[in-house]
Amino acid sequence: MADNVRFLAVARVPDKTVVGTFVTNESRGLPQALMEEKVRVVLSSGRMSQHSRLTITDKDCGSIHYDSDAACLYVGMFTG
C-alpha cells in the first residue's frame, strides 16, 4: 500500500451509512472517529450531487479524495 494512505471508507449514499473502513499504520495517530466524521460530513454536504469526484484539502486529515455514484461513496484520505 502507498505510504501516504491514512484511511479508506465505503458508505451507502441512500441512507448515508458507513459500511466499511480501513485505518492504516500511516494514520499518524489521528483518531478513527475523526476520519469517520469527515466521511459523514461529505455524505451530508450535498456536494456529491454537484461533483461525483472531488478532492478536498482538510487541515486535520490531509487530502480527502472521493468518488461516488447513486449507490456508494468511496473515500480515501492521504497525507500531504
Secondary structure, DSSP 8 states (H G I E B T S, - for coil): --TTEEEEEEEETTTTEEEEEEE-GGGTT--HHHHHHHHHHHHHHSHHHH-SEEEEEETTTEEEEEEE-SSEEEEEEE--
